[in-house]
Amino acid sequence: MTKPVQAQQGKKVNKKKRTPISKKKVRQVQCFGRKKTSVAVATCRQGIGLLKLNGSPIELVEPEVLRYKVFEPILLLGSSRFAGVDIRLRVRGGGKVSQIYAIRQAISKAIVAYYQKYVDEASKREIKESLLSYDRSLLVADPRRAEPKKFGGRGARSRFQKSYR
């Protein structure tokens, strides 16, 4: 009968692999951006400046016409602020345009949260002010949603034409 592997000098051990578990703290924040029914989740962590969207580079965003909308936070703040962080994005729901607006909001909120948590308050305030002065929707979600359709008409408000004969 064998005894379970003991921890070496007070370290925890992974029982399947029989190796010590290291508890290295990862500098990471998660933020989301929303537009209509689209939700983009940005994971911002310490890194080398990677920007990935659903596993592929952010430079390949479609439609090409709205590609600059995704790059707005990066162009506003400068690439130097993004050099020390990796941002990985996941986006679901909605259409192409609302996904792009959700992505740009998630990037903006993630970089502000990362600077607030791990860098200094002054640079966070500077980033936030420059983003808000350019476009408020970069940090603040748009609360408008589609109204549900009702009976007696084609949509939420329009009614079928009334006839007396």
Secondary structure by P-SEA (a helix, b strand, c coil): ccccccccccccccccccbbbbbccccbbbbbbbcccbbbbbbbccccccccccccccccccccccccccaaaaaaacccccccbbbbbbbbcccaaaaaaaaaaaaaaaaaaaaaccccaaaaaaaaaaaaaacccccccccbbbbbbbccccccccccccccc
